[in-house]
Amino acid sequence: MIPVAKPYLNDDEVKAVSEVISSGWVTQGPKVAEFEEAFAAYTGSPHACAVANCTVALQLAMLVMDVRPGDVVITVSHSFIATANAVRMCSAEPVFVDIDPDTFNMSPAKLEHMLAEECEQRSGGLYYKNVFALSSPETPFNHIEQQLGRVGAILVVHQMGLPCDMSAILPLAQKYGLPVIEDAACAVGSEISLDGGKSFEPVGKPHGDIACFSFHPRKVMTTGEGGMITCRSADVDARLRRLRHQGMDVSDLQRHESKKVCFESYSTTAYNFRMTDMQAAMGVEQLKKLPRMVVRRREIVEEYRRRLADLEHITCAAEPVYARSNWQSFTIRVNESSPRSRDEIMQLLMDSDIATRRGIMNSHQEEPYRNEIWSLPASEAARDNCIILPLYYKLTDQGLDLIVERLKAAFDG
Ligand SMILES: *Cc1c(COP(=O)(O)O)cnc(C)c1O
């Protein structure tokens, strides 16, 4: 069976993790610090803070950007449900903007429409007008009495590794005085241009105010579970570090290394969202492999695109001028002209031992976020018409041959 994805792990990770175990220090400590430093250097960010996973990274990012209970956060439905769940974990409510069908990312034009037409300025900020229509059994708004619907942030997603159109989104955020949080869960190793493709920078520099990454095995590099938050502000970084560690003002490592008796204090109510040193040791090794992995992924996608170019019934994902994707996922869209349905094609590939996945899910089509006010036709079409094809570092040329051949046969048959 050819899987959709497969992490690239070998003895490097085994050795690094076993050294950590032998050292006796297994939770957040020297390896986490080393991984953070390497990650900051890779992305060009002044600060990087490791956490347990990207879902809690997003939650902390919203808290430090001052998203408050009763706020709404403008984001996309077309994402893994973690994006919307993280908003709810801040006792806020997601408000969904549709995507651009070509990039699967937030449409700047639709965002502009939302900010101008569906929100209004009041004392204290920008408010979402239709807030009482957001009723649902699980909204935290059922338990909040204060004024509801202030727009707390814009949460953009670099979906499947393809960067958003930040040069269109950032000026809108600035105009309305809103922070921008980047859900870069899939985008480690991707690059973005803010000058129309002349120069590129790694996603996570960051380009918004704060960016969050995932190291789940389905992403391009993995630590089993794990997340990272990058930001420019030393103050924001310090708050993140307190929030991930029960509000403690000294880390375990600082206390351990101190030559003087030292007592910690706790300055805020907080969480245990720490990463372990075993995960960080994997992360250090995976980060060394990342450039190679991205090069290979880009080669495979170029091959897919070249060899599928003459298939008239599909449209391959492509990069706009401002984006260089790590291709965390590569999708084809099954056109309306197709003699076979998307699901039939997926089944034919599965019958040939080739695993695929449907397009990215939409949160508003799942129970916790269903609401008749959402009209997101491009998001729904992307979920229902797309196929994610196998793509991983060790995918062989023979594997690729087979996938392309069976895909072509599926349309001919
Ligand atoms: C995977 C993913 C997440 C969640 O990451 P975890 O590390 O599993 O918590 C969030 N957002 C997007 C877009 C993702 O793809």
The ligand as an ORCA input file, in Angstrom:
! r2SCAN-3c Opt
* xyz 0 1
  C      -2.424     19.817     12.111
  C      -3.060     21.135     12.200
  C      -3.316     21.754     13.438
  C      -3.146     21.050     14.756
  O      -1.847     20.686     15.054
  P      -1.557     19.702     16.290
  O      -0.078     19.814     16.483
  O      -2.007     18.339     15.893
  O      -2.311     20.226     17.472
  C      -3.809     23.049     13.422
  N      -4.062     23.701     12.272
  C      -3.853     23.136     11.075
  C      -4.115     23.909      9.838
  C      -3.353     21.819     10.997
  O      -3.175     21.254      9.791
*
